[in-house]
Amino acid sequence: MRRREFIMGFCVGSVWWFAARAEAKTYRLGLLGNRPIGESEERRKAIKEVLAENGFAEGRNFQYEARWGDALAENVEALRAAKVDVIITFGYPAAFAAKTLATEVPIVCSGAGDPVATGLAQSLAHPGGNLTGVTEIATELSAKRLEILKEAIPNLKTVAMLFNAADLAMTLRSRATEAAAKVLDVGVQTFGVREPSDFGNAFAEMTRSPPDAILMVSDTLTMLNRKRVMEFAESNRLPAIYEFGFLVRDGGLMSYGPNLPETGRRVGDLVVRILRGARAADLPLEQPTHLEFVVNLKTAKNIGFNFPPALLSRADEVIE
């Protein structure tokens, strides 16, 4: 009897001891991107929620190490020095820098476009190396956005496409759009911007040779200058399509793309699995399952644009 009690006591004590050690460990999550991703951003909020739901609470056993800005190599080294357990990257340049310079740290990529096409991963099912994450099926969606523009504007002849020419993932999206344009018999004016001053040059060219619509490919550079794009589109009464719903809530006309809160939750789930012992290379790259079409009727009214009823009826969210 005493022996049984001793064994039971030993087992209970061991469980408590291991739990206490797990509770005592502070996990560190690195955040890396060209621009700051604020705590209120939809993906980051969703990531934090998933981590908390799984016992990783900031200030108790978990902390963030955020490094933002174009000095990506320096920022990766800073995250390595901080001994982070996982790095979440936002955008292709950050994912490339992390994969290249932090080969011993698990990486979960977000917003990196198509990781297979850009060479970040070997395949969706077996990414290899130290990287996994959520792919945006970006090239396919770029073509779909052009189809939506064609449906919204039946006599569409020319689309002006703004993209960051210094970002491989964005360049691939522009090529996919150009390929789809040939099928749809639509001309594409490509404006590859590399810095803020290039937007003025692009707008001047659009003024000289007006397109029928604008398609903005979203990355750090274009999103930081999104208000300029929206203001130009509105002042010139040009319909424009974007990639994410928050850009339409911010004043854009329409968008089609992944639901960012869902993306964030899936990124958070991958981080949890890695913190619990999974290898990034063994976790398949995930694809978005919830694509949303968002329209802004207030912006439509401002530019004198009427959505075809059949297209409007398919909207997941209508802003009035």
C-alpha positions in Angstrom: 0.0 0.0 0.0 2.8 2.4 0.9 4.6 1.4 -2.3 1.5 2.2 -4.4 1.1 5.6 -2.6 4.8 6.3 -3.2 4.5 5.6 -7.0 1.3 7.7 -7.3 2.9 10.5 -5.4 6.0 10.3 -7.5 4.0 10.4 -10.8 1.9 13.3 -9.7 5.1 15.1 -8.6 6.7 14.4 -11.9 3.8 15.8 -13.9 3.8 18.9 -11.7 7.6 19.3 -12.2 7.4 19.0 -16.0 4.5 21.4 -16.1 6.3 23.9 -14.0 9.3 23.7 -16.3 7.1 24.3 -19.3 5.4 27.2 -17.6 8.8 28.6 -16.6 10.2 28.6 -20.2 9.7 31.9 -22.1 9.2 31.3 -25.8 10.3 34.0 -28.2 8.6 34.7 -31.5 10.4 36.8 -34.1 8.4 39.1 -36.4 10.2 40.3 -39.5 9.1 42.6 -42.3 9.9 45.7 -44.4 7.3 47.7 -42.6 5.8 47.6 -39.1 2.9 45.3 -38.7 0.9 46.9 -35.9 -0.8 44.9 -33.2 -4.2 45.9 -34.6 -3.4 44.5 -38.0 -5.8 41.6 -38.8 -3.3 38.9 -39.3 -1.3 39.8 -36.2 -4.4 40.0 -34.0 -5.4 36.5 -35.2 -1.9 35.1 -34.6 -1.9 36.4 -31.1 -5.4 35.0 -30.4 -4.4 31.5 -31.6 -1.3 31.5 -29.5 -3.2 32.6 -26.4 -5.8 29.9 -27.0 -3.0 27.3 -26.9 -1.4 28.5 -23.7 1.2 30.9 -25.1 0.4 34.2 -23.3 2.4 37.3 -23.8 4.0 38.5 -20.6 3.7 35.1 -18.9 5.6 32.5 -21.0 5.8 34.2 -24.3 7.3 37.4 -25.8 7.6 39.0 -29.2 10.9 40.2 -30.8 9.8 42.5 -33.7 12.3 43.8 -36.2 11.0 46.1 -39.0 12.6 48.0 -41.9 14.6 47.5 -45.0 17.8 46.4 -43.2 16.6 42.9 -43.4 20.0 41.2 -43.0 20.7 43.1 -39.9 17.3 42.4 -38.5 17.6 38.7 -39.1 20.9 38.7 -37.2 19.3 40.5 -34.4 16.5 37.9 -34.2 19.1 35.1 -34.2 21.0 36.9 -31.4 17.8 37.1 -29.4 17.5 33.3 -29.8 14.0 33.3 -31.1 12.2 29.9 -31.4 10.3 30.8 -34.6 10.4 33.7 -37.1 7.2 34.9 -38.8 7.9 36.8 -41.9 5.6 39.3 -43.7 6.3 39.6 -47.4 8.7 37.9 -49.8 11.8 39.9 -49.1 11.6 39.1 -45.4 11.0 35.4 -46.0 14.0 35.2 -48.4 16.3 37.0 -45.9 15.2 34.8 -43.1 15.5 31.6 -45.1 18.9 32.6 -46.4 20.5 33.9 -43.1 18.7 32.0 -40.3 18.9 28.4 -41.6 18.7 27.0 -38.0 15.5 28.8 -37.1 12.0 27.6 -38.1 10.3 30.1 -40.4 6.6 30.6 -41.0 6.0 32.9 -44.0 3.0 35.1 -44.6 2.2 37.4 -47.5 5.1 36.0 -49.5 3.1 35.3 -52.7 3.8 31.8 -54.2 6.7 30.3 -52.2 7.2 27.5 -54.7 7.4 29.8 -57.7 9.9 32.1 -55.9 12.1 29.2 -54.8 11.4 29.6 -51.1 10.0 26.1 -50.9 10.5 22.9 -52.9 6.7 22.1 -53.1 3.5 22.7 -51.2 3.4 19.3 -49.6 7.2 19.1 -48.8 8.6 22.7 -48.5 11.9 21.4 -47.2 14.6 23.4 -45.4 13.4 25.4 -42.4 10.3 27.1 -43.9 6.6 26.6 -44.0 3.7 29.0 -44.0 0.6 30.1 -45.9 0.7 30.7 -49.6 -1.6 33.2 -51.2 -2.0 31.4 -54.5 -1.0 34.8 -55.7 -0.5 34.2 -59.4 -3.9 32.5 -59.9 -5.7 35.3 -57.9 -4.0 38.0 -60.0 -5.6 36.5 -63.1 -9.0 36.2 -61.3 -8.9 39.9 -60.3 -8.5 40.8 -64.0 -11.5 38.6 -64.8 -13.5 40.5 -62.1 -12.5 43.8 -63.7 -13.6 42.6 -67.1 -17.0 41.6 -65.6 -17.4 44.9 -63.9 -16.4 46.8 -67.0 -17.6 44.8 -70.1 -15.9 47.2 -72.5 -12.6 47.0 -70.6 -9.7 47.6 -73.0 -6.7 48.7 -70.9 -5.7 48.1 -67.3 -2.9 49.9 -65.5 -1.1 47.6 -63.2 1.0 49.0 -60.3 3.5 46.6 -58.6 6.8 46.6 -56.9 9.4 45.8 -59.5 12.1 45.1 -56.9 10.1 42.2 -55.3 10.2 38.9 -57.2 6.9 37.7 -55.7 5.1 40.9 -57.1 6.8 40.6 -60.4 5.4 37.1 -60.8 1.9 38.4 -60.1 2.3 41.0 -62.8 3.4 38.3 -65.3 0.4 36.2 -64.4 -1.9 39.2 -65.0 -0.3 39.9 -68.3 -0.9 36.3 -69.4 -4.5 36.4 -68.3 -5.0 39.7 -70.2 -4.0 38.1 -73.5 -6.8 35.5 -73.0 -9.3 38.2 -72.1 -8.1 40.5 -75.0 -7.2 43.3 -72.5 -4.1 45.5 -72.8 -2.0 46.0 -69.7 0.0 49.1 -68.9 2.7 47.9 -66.4 4.1 50.3 -63.9 6.9 48.7 -61.9 7.6 51.1 -59.0 10.6 50.8 -56.8 10.3 53.8 -54.5 7.7 56.4 -53.6 8.8 58.9 -56.2 8.0 56.4 -59.0 4.2 56.7 -58.2 4.2 60.3 -59.5 5.7 59.2 -62.7 3.2 56.3 -63.1 0.3 58.7 -62.4 1.7 61.2 -65.0 1.8 58.4 -67.6 -1.7 57.3 -66.8 -2.9 60.9 -67.2 -1.2 61.1 -70.7 -2.6 57.7 -71.7 -5.7 57.0 -69.5 -6.5 53.3 -68.7 -10.0 52.0 -68.1 -9.1 50.7 -64.7 -6.3 50.1 -62.2 -5.1 46.9 -60.6 -2.8 47.4 -57.6 -0.5 44.5 -56.5 -0.1 44.7 -52.8 3.3 44.7 -51.0 5.0 46.9 -48.5 5.7 49.7 -51.0 2.3 49.9 -52.7 0.4 49.6 -49.4 2.4 52.4 -47.8 1.3 54.5 -50.8 -2.2 53.2 -51.1 -3.9 56.5 -50.3 -2.1 58.1 -53.2 -3.4 55.4 -55.5 -6.9 55.7 -54.2 -6.9 59.4 -54.5 -5.6 59.3 -58.1 -8.2 56.7 -59.0 -11.0 58.7 -57.5 -10.0 62.0 -58.9 -9.8 60.4 -62.4 -12.9 58.4 -61.9 -11.1 55.1 -62.5 -12.4 51.8 -61.1 -9.6 50.0 -59.2 -9.3 46.5 -57.7 -7.1 45.6 -54.8 -6.0 42.3 -53.1 -7.4 42.6 -49.6 -10.6 43.7 -47.9 -9.0 46.3 -45.6 -8.0 48.3 -48.6 -11.6 48.6 -49.7 -12.6 49.6 -46.1 -9.9 52.2 -46.4 -11.5 53.7 -49.5 -10.7 51.4 -52.4 -13.5 50.4 -54.8 -13.2 46.6 -54.7 -11.0 43.7 -53.7 -10.7 40.0 -54.1 -8.3 37.9 -52.1 -7.6 35.9 -48.9 -9.4 36.7 -45.7 -6.5 38.1 -43.5 -7.9 37.0 -40.1 -8.1 33.4 -41.4 -4.6 33.7 -42.8 -3.4 34.9 -39.4 -5.1 32.0 -37.6 -3.5 29.5 -39.8 -0.1 31.1 -39.4 -0.6 31.0 -35.6 -1.5 27.3 -35.7 1.7 26.5 -37.6 3.7 28.4 -35.0 2.0 26.5 -32.2 2.8 23.2 -33.9 6.4 24.1 -34.2 6.7 25.3 -30.6 5.3 21.8 -29.6 8.0 20.0 -31.5 7.1 19.8 -35.2 9.7 20.5 -37.8 8.8 23.3 -40.3 10.0 21.2 -43.2 7.4 18.5 -42.3 4.5 21.0 -42.3 3.0 21.5 -45.7 2.4 25.0 -47.0 -1.2 25.8 -46.5 -3.5 27.6 -49.0 -6.3 30.0 -48.2 -9.7 28.5 -48.1 -11.8 31.7 -47.6 -11.5 34.2 -50.5 -13.6 37.3 -50.2 -15.0 39.8 -52.6 -15.5 43.2 -51.0 -17.0 46.3 -52.6 -17.4 49.9 -51.5 -20.6 51.6 -52.8 -19.6 55.0 -51.4 -16.4 55.0 -53.5 -18.4 53.7 -56.5 -20.8 56.7 -56.1 -17.9 59.1 -55.9 -16.6 58.0 -59.3 -19.9 57.5 -60.9 -19.5 53.7 -61.2 -22.3 51.2 -61.2 -21.6 47.5 -60.3 -23.4 45.1 -62.6 -26.2 43.5 -60.4 -24.9 40.0 -61.0 -21.4 40.9 -59.8 -22.7 42.9 -56.8 -24.8 40.0 -55.7 -21.7 37.9 -55.2 -20.0 40.3 -52.9 -19.1 38.9 -49.4 -19.1 42.4 -47.9 -20.7 45.6 -49.2 -19.6 48.9 -47.7 -22.2 51.6 -48.0 
